[in-house]
Amino acid sequence: MTPATAYRDTTRVRELIDEIRSTVTRPWKIMEVCGGQTHAIARYGIEKLLPESITLLHGPGCPVCVTPVSLIDRAVSIASEPGAILGSYGDMLRVPGTLGDLLGAKARGADIRLYYSPLDAVQTAADTPGKEIVFFAVGFETTAPATALAIKKAAAFGLKNFSIICAHVLAPPALAMLLGIPDARPDAFLAPGHVCAITGEGDYASICARHRVPIAVTGFEPVDLLEGIRDCILQLERGTSALTNPYRRVVRPQGNPAALGLMRETFIPVDREWRGIGSIPLGGMDLHPAYAHFDALHRWPENSAPAAPQTNICRAGDILKGILSPEACPAFGTACTPLTPLGAPMVSSEGACAACYRYRRTATEPLPPNHT
């Protein structure tokens, strides 16, 4: 058995399911806080394997989905300016704003490019000095170090034609905020393993202590997720609230010191609007004053074009808060599909609506055979 298939091993999965079933005695709600985990849960039909007393809530674990409409509109506006080249990750192109989306702007002639890394945008700036290169930087703490490195490189190269729209968000403040929503308050969290690989365990341990809620750091394979769920159920049944880390093969307690140092040098925490949720205190990152000259929002005037009315059918905000499941939204699978999205969770590759739509017909076969 290869390392990859070991975490999809059906025998181990059955053992964990049996352990969970023999432990749980009452209803519990557990929220995963990563879109990648949401897709794995839907792909492998994990919800169907669990006892009915355990409810999995799909949280705001997609940074593309929570990027505020105002920043989408600013990106569309800037991309439409003469001499501008706007780049971002692929997920951002079809996220709707009040002025349309970036794909529509591209169809109207804007120079919009897909980048795998912000460093590619820095290279474009170096290669095309007559153009203004703007990178739409989005993501949790996972992608922020790459943006920080791009800023550092642009500064080292003395580039005057590179800037970013900073839409980076921080996961721990969102968890603390969700615990204050009575209709959706989770009993426990599955913490995002890729984020914790950067940040370490400290912020999540503090949430456990302050809010008396169990948290398990988990990965993205069936065994990873079920070990995290098992750890949470054991604690909930015992009445304890601590951090556990079943994802130790990737996440170290101290995280990645080099990446953290780079982020601290380049960014500062700020209050940030999360789409569909509202303002979260210290829920985002902005450029450190030493690098504020790389802020595209300072370089480009705000577009004052009237905003188009938004739909009232889409319930993306309630879905992101865990109040509503995607299938319970009246628009899901009818007015709202991946081809005709009304909200960001149906567009992003990590969105909860996209996950439920993609796997809803195959989830009756819960666990695919072992494969690499």
N, C-alpha and C positions, 0 to 999 in steps of 0.2 A: 504494500500500500504506500503510495506517495504521500508526502506531507500535505498536498492539497486535498486528496481524497480522504485523508484521515479525519478532516473536519466536516466531511459529508458522509461519514460512515453510518449506515443505517442501524447497525447493531448499537453503536454508541447513542444514536438518536433515540432509539427505543428505550434504552436504559434511562436516559434523562427524562423522557416523557413519563416513564413508570415512577421515577423518583418524584417528579412534580405532582403526579396524580396521587401518590401516597402521602404527600405532605399537605396539600391544600385542603382547607376545611371551610372556607368562606369566600365570597367574591372579592377579587382584587383587580385594580386597574394599574397596568404598567405601561409607561410611555417610552418608546424608543425616540432618540433625539438625533437621528441621522437618516437622511433620505436613502442612503445606500443600504442601511439596515431595513428600512421599509420595503425596498424592492426585494431584498433577500427573503423577508418574511412572506411577501406575496408570491414570489417565485417558487419557494419550496412549500407553500401551503402550511406554514407553521401554525397559523391561527387555528386551522382545522385539526391539528394534532393535539392542541391543548385542551384541558378540561373547560367546559362552558363557563365555569365560575371565574376564569381568568380572561380579562378583556385587555387587548393590546390597543393602546391609543397611539396614533401616528402624529408625532409632534412637528414643530416647525423646523425640521432638520434639513431643509433645503435652502441655502443662502440665496440662490436665484429666486426662489419663490417669495422670500421676504424682502427682496430689494424694493424700496419704496417707489411708487409711481412717479414721484417727483424726479428721481434720478433717472428713471427710464426716459421720461420726457426730456430731461436735459441732454441725455445721450443722443436721442433722436435729433434734437435741435442742433447740437454741436456737429454731429455727423453730416448734417445738411449744409454746413457752412463751406464756402469755397476754400479750397486749400487744406481741408482737414481730412485726415485718414483716421478713422476710429476702429479700434480692434478690441476683441474680447473673446471669451470662450464661447463655444457654439450654442450652449443653452440659452444665452442671453438674447439671441436674435429674434425669437418669436414671443418673448414675454411682452404682453400687451400693456401699453400705457394709455394715457388719454389722447396722445398725439399719434397713436399707432405703435408699431414695433420697429425694431431695427431692420428686419427683413424687408418691411415695406419701404423704409427709407433707402435701402440698397436698391430696390426695384425702381425707385424714382431717380437713381443716379448717384447716390452717396457712395463714397469709397469706404466700404466697411469690410474688414478682414477678420478671419478666424485665426486665432493664435493658440498654440498649445502652451505657451509660456509668455509672460510679460517680457522676458528677455528678448523674444523675437520682435516685439514692438520697439524695444530699445535699438535693436539692429536696424529696423526699418527707419527709425529716426536718424541714425548715423548715415544710412545709405541715401536718404532723400532729404537733404537739408532745406530744400525749398518748401517742404510740407510740414504741417503741424500734426504730430502723431499723438493720439489720445488713446490710452488704454483704459477700458472700463473694468476696473479691478473689483471682483466680487469673490466672496468666499468666507468661510470661518477661519479660525486660526491655522487651518491646514494649508491654505493657499497664500496667506498673508506673508510668510517668509519669502516666497518667490517675488511678490510685489515689492517687498522691502529691498531685496537684492537688485531688482530692476532700477529702483530709485537710486540706490547707491552707485550702480554702474553708470546711470545717466549723469549723475553728479560728477563722477570720476572722469567721464568723457567730456564734460563741459557742454552737454547738449542743451540747447535753448529751445528746441522744438519738440520736446517730449513732456507729456503730462499725463495725469491719471484722474479718473473719476473714482474716488475711493468709496466703495460700498461694502467694505469688510465689516463683518459682524462678529460678536463674541457670544459663545454658547452659554457659559455659566449664568450671566444675568438673565437670559431668557428662561432658564430652568427656575430660577428664583421667582420670576414674574408669574410663570404658569402655576406655581403653587399657591398664588393668591387669587386664582379664578375658581370660585366655588363649584361651578357647573362642570368643570373639567379636571379638577385637582387630581393628579395621579397619586397613587399610593407609593410608587417607586419609579425609578428611571433606569433605562439602559443608556449609559453614557456613550458618546460617539468615540470609538476607538481611534480613528484617524486623527481627530482633534487632540485627544489625550496623548497621542504619540508625540505631539509638539509641546503641549502645555504641561503634561504630567498629571498627577492625581490631586494636587493641592487644592484647587478651587472646588473640586467636586467633594472632597472630604469635608471642606468647610460648609458646603450646602447640607450635607448629611447632618453635621453637628448642629447647624443653626435651625434647620427646618425639621429635623427628626424624620428624615425620609431615607430609605435605602437606595443606594445607587450601585450598579454593577457596570464596569467598563467592559464593553463587548466588541467583538469583531463582526464579520459579515458572512460567516458560513453558518449552516444549521447548528453544528455543535457549539460554536461560539455563542450564538444567540440563546440557545436552550440552556447553556451553562449560566448565562447571565440571568435568564428568567428564573432558573432554579435557585440561584443565590438570593434573588429578590424575594421569592416566595418563602424560602427558609427564614429570612429575616422578618418578613411581615408576620408570619405565623408565630414567631418567637417574641415579637414586639421590640426588635432591635432596629437600629438605623445606622449603618456604617457603610463605608465604601469597600467593595470587593473588586478584584481585578482578574477575571478569568482570561484576559487577553494579554497576559504577561509576556508572551513571546514577541510582542510588538511594543507594548506600552511600559515604559519605565517610570518609577515614581517621580523622578525629577524631570521627565520629558526630554526634550532636545535643547540643552542649554545654548548651543550655538544659534539655533533658530529663534529662541526666545530673546537672546541678546540683540539679534538683528531687528526683531520686531520692536523691542523697547526703544531702540535707538531711532527708529524711523517713524513710529506711530505713537499716538496718545489715545487713551480711551475717551469716548465722548458719548453723550446721549444720542440714541439713533432710533429713527422711525423704522419699525418693522411692518412691512405690508400686511394688512389684514389683522394686525395685532395692536399696533399703537406704539407710542414712544416707550423705549426701555432705557432706564437710567444706566449709563455706561455700557450700553448694549452694542456699541460699534467702535470702530477705529477711524481716526483721521490722521492726516500727516502731521508729524512733529513740526513745530514752528521753524525749525532749521531747514525743513524741506518743503515749506508751504508754497514756494515758487513753482513746485511741480503739480499744484492743484489745478486741474483743468477748469473747475467751476469758478476760480478766480480770474482765469484768463479769458473766458468766454462770457459775454453778457447773457442774462437769462432771457429765454424766449417768452414773450408775453402773449402768444397766440391763445385764443380761447380754447379751453379744454372741451373735448367731446364728452357727452354724458356717458356714465358707466352703467353697466348692467346691474340690476338688483337681484337677478336670479342666482348668480354665482355666490356660493357660500364658502368661498376659499378661506375667509378669515376664521370662521368657526371650525373648519377642517384643520387649519394650522394650529389652532388652540387645543385640538383634541376634543372639542365639544361635539363634533359631528363627524361621522365616517364619510369617506368620499361617496360610497354607494347611496347614502341617505340624502345627498344633495339633489334637488329636483332637476338640475341641469345635467347631471352625470350621465354620460353615454348617449344623450339625446342632443340637446342644444350644445353641450360641451363635450368635445372629443379632441384627440390629438390634432386632427385636421382643422377643427373649428374651436379652438380653446377660448373659453371665457375668462379663465383665471390662470395664474402662473403655475399652480400645482399640476395642471394638465399638460404644461409645456415642457417643464424641466425634466431631464432624465432622472432626477432624484425626487421629483414631486410625488406626493402620495396618490393623487388622482391618476397620474400617469401609470403608477405601479399597479393600482387596482384595475385600471382599464386594460393594461397589457396582459395581466395574468389571470383575469377573472374567469376565463374559459379553461385554463389549464390547471387551476389550483385544486381541482377535484382529484388529481393525482399528486398527493402532497409532496413526495420526495423523489426527485429524479434519481436514476441509478448513479452510483459512484462514477465520476469521470474527472479528468484533469481539466 
